[in-house]
């Protein structure tokens, strides 16, 4: 039967699953449990002689950020303030979180804390974390043994 399209058989269980999914998608109190992600979102990658951490911080200013390094731990802190003049009861949908936040990142290796540099532009924080000398690979020359 070429070219003939047979309609799908009605499956009440499939329709029920779809409707339950729609119900849970619109049930706001469950969203924090299902979508909880640490804030801010960060990426950390190895760039040979340093690690580079990037963090998404839209709407923040550099002076609102606090960074500290202790050993192999980088701490980021800040506060996202609510827009002035907007009352809590006027919100009809609120997905962006406001308030104080902190994030602690354990680094894979020791870094040279005296050379850490941070830049902030267009809502993206970039932290350059140079590896400590003892953490960097060193070339070892192999010599012939004398008898």
C-alpha positions in Angstrom: 0.0 0.0 0.0 2.3 2.7 -1.3 1.3 6.3 -0.4 -1.5 5.3 2.0 -1.1 6.6 5.5 -2.7 4.6 8.2 -3.7 6.7 11.3 -2.0 5.8 14.6 -4.0 3.7 16.9 -5.4 5.6 19.9 -3.3 5.0 23.0 -4.9 6.4 26.1 -1.8 5.7 28.2 0.4 7.9 25.9 -2.2 10.7 26.0 -2.3 10.4 29.8 1.5 10.6 30.1 1.5 13.7 27.9 -1.1 15.4 30.0 0.6 14.6 33.3 3.8 16.1 31.8 2.0 19.3 30.9 0.6 19.5 34.4 4.0 19.2 36.0 5.5 21.7 33.6 3.0 24.4 34.7 3.2 23.6 38.5 5.6 26.3 39.6 6.5 25.0 43.1 8.2 22.0 41.6 10.5 24.1 39.4 13.2 24.8 42.1 13.5 21.0 42.7 13.8 20.1 39.1 15.8 22.9 37.8 18.1 23.8 40.7 21.5 24.7 39.4 24.3 26.4 41.3 24.7 30.1 40.7 26.6 31.4 39.0 27.2 28.9 36.2 31.0 28.3 35.8 33.4 26.7 33.4 36.9 25.8 34.5 39.5 24.6 31.9 43.2 23.8 31.8 45.2 26.1 29.6 48.6 24.5 30.0 50.4 26.9 32.5 47.2 28.1 34.1 43.5 27.3 34.8 40.9 29.7 33.4 37.5 30.0 35.2 34.6 31.8 33.6 31.4 32.7 35.4 28.1 34.1 34.0 27.0 37.1 36.1 24.5 39.1 34.1 23.4 42.4 35.6 26.2 42.6 38.1 29.1 45.1 38.4 32.7 44.3 39.2 32.6 46.1 42.5 29.7 43.8 43.6 31.9 40.7 43.4 34.2 39.3 46.0 36.8 36.7 45.1 39.2 35.0 47.5 41.7 32.2 47.1 42.9 29.8 49.8 45.2 27.0 48.9 43.4 25.1 46.2 40.0 26.7 46.7 38.5 29.7 44.9 35.5 31.4 46.6 33.1 33.8 44.7 30.5 35.8 46.5 28.1 38.6 45.6 24.5 39.8 45.8 22.0 40.2 43.0 19.8 43.1 44.0 16.2 43.4 43.0 15.3 46.2 40.6 14.3 49.3 42.6 10.7 50.3 42.4 9.4 46.9 41.6 7.2 45.5 44.5 7.3 41.8 45.2 3.5 41.5 44.7 3.8 42.9 41.2 5.7 40.0 39.8 3.7 37.6 37.7 6.6 35.4 36.8 10.0 35.4 38.5 12.7 33.0 37.3 15.8 35.0 38.0 17.1 34.6 41.6 17.9 37.6 43.7 19.8 37.8 46.9 23.2 36.8 48.3 25.1 34.0 46.7 28.4 32.2 47.1 30.2 29.5 45.1 33.3 27.6 46.2 35.4 25.9 43.5 38.1 23.3 44.4 40.9 23.6 41.9 42.5 20.5 40.4 46.1 21.6 41.4 47.9 24.2 43.4 48.1 27.6 41.9 50.3 30.7 42.4 47.9 32.9 44.4 50.0 36.0 43.9 49.5 36.0 40.2 45.8 35.4 40.0 44.0 38.0 37.8 40.3 38.6 37.3 38.5 40.6 34.6 34.8 41.3 34.2 33.1 42.4 30.9 29.6 42.0 29.5 28.4 39.9 32.4 31.2 37.4 32.2 33.9 37.0 34.9 37.2 35.6 33.7 39.7 34.5 36.4 43.2 33.4 35.3 44.8 31.1 37.8 48.5 30.4 37.1 49.7 27.0 38.2 52.3 26.9 41.0 55.8 26.1 39.9 55.7 22.7 41.7 52.4 21.8 39.8 53.8 22.6 36.4 55.3 19.7 34.4 59.1 20.0 34.3 61.4 18.6 31.7 63.9 16.1 33.1 67.0 15.3 31.1 68.1 11.7 31.1 71.8 11.2 30.9 73.8 8.1 30.3 75.1 6.4 33.5 78.9 6.1 33.8 80.2 2.7 34.8 
